[in-house]
């Protein structure tokens, strides 16, 4: 359950009265002041403050983790294989943004880890000018599904080809399935890393999850000035994606 603020002087507005306004902003990508009165009669400022309150109390992440535990109990979460990938969200020069030479635009990078079927497990935001590999370890360490904190195997593209990252995964008891980079004028020494192409094809699931995130128009182009509020929008989108799979 999402936390609600307590007030001794006047009755507080319930979460159910403000949730539709927050979801409308996430789905349509509109400005907060454009929330129609038919969805929320308390004004856009109340919706923004309540979303910020959920972020400050960690309510969005807690509900997301609770949903992951429910999916695990229902047998709909497969941690035998995971996928790691990054996705750039174009943005003006706000807090936590940077220019990506790869995409030739300014933005924020979303590093995401999913289970075998593409359900999001954790995410980390980074500047667009940072390499995906720099956020990989932090993203993997944030995996929490009850008492479970690791995947048996992790899929990633050749952008994550790093001996140090493979050693980090091995210490956590996770096998890495990452293809090796091919260099024209350089030969790598030592044994070639293991890569199974049949397992690597399952990485298409995280590409589908990235498309699901961009389905929420608030995450298609970043207009949130504060990085913390954009993080709240990403967490809420991941929460909703997982919530669709829960059997009630």
N, C-alpha and C positions, 0 to 999 in steps of 0.2 A: 504494500500500500504506500502511495506517495505521501510524504509528510505534509501536515497542514499547520500553519502558524496559529499560535494560541494568543488570544487577546482578552484582557479582563475588563476593558472599558466598553467594547462594542462587539456584537457578533461578527465573526469572521466569515468571509466568503468561502464556500466549500470548493474543493478541487473539481468536483463534477461541473460546477458552474463556469469554470475557467478553462477546463481541459479542451473543450471544443475550439476555443479561440486559439490556443497554442497549436493544436493540430492543424487548424486552418492555415496558419502562417507557415508551418513546416511543409504542408502539402502543396500550397499554391505559390509560396515564395514571395508573398506580398509584404508590404511594410506593416509594422505592428499597428500603426494608426489606421490601416485600411481594414481592420477586422470589422465585419458587419455587425450591427447591433442585434440582428436576429440570432446570431450565434452566441454573443456575449453582451449582456446589457450593462455590465459593470465597467466597460471601457477598456481600451487597449493597454493602458498603463498597469491595470491590475493583472492582466495576462502576462505581461513582461515580468512584473515583480514576482509573480508566483513561479514562473519558469526559472527565474534567477534564484528564488528560495529553494526550489528543488535541487538546483545545481549546488548551492552552498551546503545543503544538508546531505549531499550525496544520494538523494532519493532516486534519481534516474538510474544510477549504476546499481544500487541495491535491488531495485525492482527487476532490472535486466538480469542480474545474477540469480535472483529467485526464479525467473522464468526459465533460465538455463538449467537450473536444478530440476524443475518440473519436467522439462523436455528429456532430461537424462533419465528420470524415473519412468517416463512413458516410453522409453526406448527409441526416442526420435533424435537423439544426439549421438553421433558416431565420432569418438575421439581416437579411433585407430589411425586416422589420416587427417591432417590439417593442411590448409593452404594459406600462403602469405603473399600479399601483394600491396602495392601502393597506388593511390589515385590522386591526381592533382585537381583541385578545385580552384578555378580562376577567381581572382579577387583584385580589388584596388590595393594600394599600399597601406594595408591595415596592420594591426599588431599580429605578429606571428606569420607574416608572409615573406616571400622572397622570389626572386626572378629565376625561373627554371630554364636553363639553356637547352634542355631536351625538348621541352614543349614550347619554348619561345614566348612565355607569358608569365605574369606574376600571379602567385597563388599560394595556397596552403595544401600540403600533402597529407592525405589520410592513409596511414599504415594500418592494414586490417588483417586479422587472422580469423579464419573460419574453420568449421569442422568439415568432414568429408562431403556433406551435402550442401555446404555453402552457408550455414547459419553462423552469423558473426559471434565471435567469442571475446575479442578485445580489439581496441583501436588506440592509436596514438597520433596526435597531430604534430606536424613539423613544418618548418619553413619550406617553401617550394624550391629553394636553392640547395637544400640538403639532400644527399643521396639516400635512396630508400634503405640501404644497408645500415645507415646510422640510426635508424629507428627500429630496426628489425628485432634486436635483442630486447629492447624495452617493451615492444608489443607482445613478444612471446612470454615475457615474465609476468605480464598482467593477466594471463589466462587464469580464471577462477571458476570452477564448476563445482560448488560445494567444497569437498576435500580434495578434489582432483585439480592438479595444477600443470599437467603436461599432456602432450600428444605423443602417441607412439611413433608417428612419422610425420614429416613436414615437407610439403611441396612448395617450391618457389622457382622463379625464373632465373636466368643466368645473371641477372643484375645482383643477385645475392650470393654469387660465387665468391666465397671467402673461406680460407682455412680456419681463421679465428672464429667465424660464425659457426662453422661446422663443429668445432671443438666445444663451443658454448652449448650447442644443442646436445652433443654427446654427453656432457656433464649433467644435463637435465634428463638424460635417458630417452632422448628423442633422436630417431634416425633422420638424416637429411637426404632429401631426394632433389638435388639441385644440379642442373647441367653445368658443365665446365665451359668457361669462355674460350673462344678460339682466337689466337693472336697470329698475325701474319709473320712477324719478325721476332717472335719470342717463343721459347719453348719452356713449358713448366717442368720442373724436376719432381721426382717422386712418383708414387703410385697415383693413377687417375682416380678421382672420386667416383663412388658408385652412383649410377643414375639409371632408373628403370623408366623407359618411355611409356610403358603401359600405365604405370602409376601416375606419371606426369600428365597424362591426358585428363585426369580428374581435376586439374587446375582450372579447367573451364568453369567450374562451379563458383570460384571466387570472382571470375569475370562477370558472371551473372549477378553475384551479390553487389558488385560495384555498380552495375546497371540498376539494381533495386535501390541503392542509395541515391543515385542521380534521379530516380523517379520522383523523389521528394525535391521539389523545385528550390527549396531553401538551400539545398546542398549542391545544386547545379552551378550556381554562381554565388560566391560569398559576399553578402552585404552586411553581415554582422561585424561591427567595428571591434568588439571585444572578442579575444580568442576564447575566453571561458564560455561565452554565450554560444559561440559557434560549436564548441565542444559539446555543450548541452544539446544542441540540435542533432549532432551526429549520434550521441548516445540515445536520444529519443528515437531516432530512425532505426538504429540497431535493435532497440527494444521492441518496436512495432513489427519488424521483420521476424523476430523470434516468436512474438505473441501470436502470429498467424498460424503457427504450427501446433499450438497448445490445444489439446482436446479438453473440452469443458464437460 
